[in-house]
Amino acid sequence: MNIKPFKLERYYTVNEFSAKYSLCNSDSEAMTINDLLSFESDAKDKFHNLWLGYTESKGHPELRRDIASIYSVIVAESLLVCAGAQEPIFLFSRGNLNSEDEVIVQSPCYQSLQSVPESIGCKVSNWNVKYEGAKPTFDIEELKNMVTNKTKVIYLNTPHNPTGFHFSKEEQEAIIKIARINNIIIFCDEVYKESEHHPEYAIPSFADAYENGVSVGVMSKSYGLPGLRIGWLTSQNAKILEKVAILKEYTSICNSAPSEFLAGVALRNRKKILERNLNIIKDNLPLYDQFFDRYSNLFSWHKPNAGPVVLVKLLFDTDDMGFAEKVLKEQGVLLLPGGVYDYPGFFRIGFGRTEIPEALEQFEKYVVKNLMT
Ligand SMILES: Cc1ncc(COP(=O)(O)O)c(C=O)c1O
């Protein structure tokens, strides 16, 4: 298989654990196993007595029931538990596409949504973000005109990494209408679902809303538990899931038993965990508001209504990769340059972590020293 290196993940592999401060992570603040187990009085005892044999390839039936409780139409039988979100993204494309197919990808994107179809030989068309001032938008009419009789899948991600964009219910319905008329699968990466900043911004999962919708969910982002490596793929269309289940027997076979148990505890207590994580986002956003207000001649940003990331535009003459490198070298602060998304002139920031106030203070020191002369 010929596949491009994953630029963003390469960047994190090199820098994430050596940087002193990070201003760009896309997950919520994590917690310890102890913190998680304390949500249920008998969880500690059950965890210590857990059987470490192989697990069911589709995922433990109880865990699938806990996951299904997030959805309205999707049931436990329409879910396949996988290793994080990356495994189902990879396996969905490898299992459901062939080289004659065309796909449309909402862009810029988390690279596997594009590089895996490319590795199969599919023609990939990019449905690109547009900026109205600092606000990102996606033009539904443009999407409609991009569809051909070979389009097999439309890849979406909402809330969106990296722009912070989130579809409204009306936009979602319009996209589903286009897909339904043309018999196209919608694959939606929903790893940031349930991190809408206000309940009014929540929209249904594409797997609930569309009979040929496929949704990916994960414990990594809104729940802040990426170390579990538990995610899932879900669809009302059993044939799509079956193709993934067959390939999974070549990759992870089944999931980690301790992780499945812990994911179940987290999901049964998800309202409390989501509230904790949303409060961190709500504490961090005003700091960015004030910061970008102070430096509005250097950066332009828009406050998103969902998710833990947003793209910031550089308003002075610099290259984003070089800028991020200098900030890291001089001040120890990790930024994510737009270049890793092939989207230069921007950098991504995150606001899901408790370290943001300190990291932002350090970034401001760099700005004052180097950009205010
Ligand atoms: C949009 C998106 N999809 C998928 C993933 C992969 O998630 P995981 O680490 O849970 O496999 C990420 C991680 O950053 C992401 O941002």
The ligand as a MOL file (V3000), in Angstrom:
LIG
                    3D

  0  0  0     0  0            999 V3000
M  V30 BEGIN CTAB
M  V30 COUNTS 16 16 0 0 0
M  V30 BEGIN ATOM
M  V30 1 C -11.0430 14.8310 13.2880 0
M  V30 2 C -10.2670 13.7080 13.9100 0
M  V30 3 N -10.5650 12.4490 13.5760 0
M  V30 4 C -9.9030 11.4060 14.1020 0
M  V30 5 C -8.8730 11.5940 15.0010 0
M  V30 6 C -8.1440 10.3980 15.5620 0
M  V30 7 O -8.6210 10.1320 16.8400 0
M  V30 8 P -8.0140 8.9790 17.7480 0
M  V30 9 O -6.7600 9.5340 18.3470 0
M  V30 10 O -9.0190 8.7410 18.7820 0
M  V30 11 O -7.7660 7.7900 16.9010 0
M  V30 12 C -8.5170 12.8820 15.3750 0
M  V30 13 C -7.4050 13.1110 16.3160 0
M  V30 14 O -6.8720 14.1890 16.4370 0
M  V30 15 C -9.2440 13.9740 14.8200 0
M  V30 16 O -8.9680 15.2330 15.1590 0
M  V30 END ATOM
M  V30 BEGIN BOND
M  V30 1 1 1 2
M  V30 2 1 2 3
M  V30 3 2 2 15
M  V30 4 2 3 4
M  V30 5 1 4 5
M  V30 6 1 5 6
M  V30 7 2 5 12
M  V30 8 1 6 7
M  V30 9 1 7 8
M  V30 10 2 8 9
M  V30 11 1 8 10
M  V30 12 1 8 11
M  V30 13 1 12 13
M  V30 14 1 12 15
M  V30 15 2 13 14
M  V30 16 1 15 16
M  V30 END BOND
M  V30 END CTAB
M  END
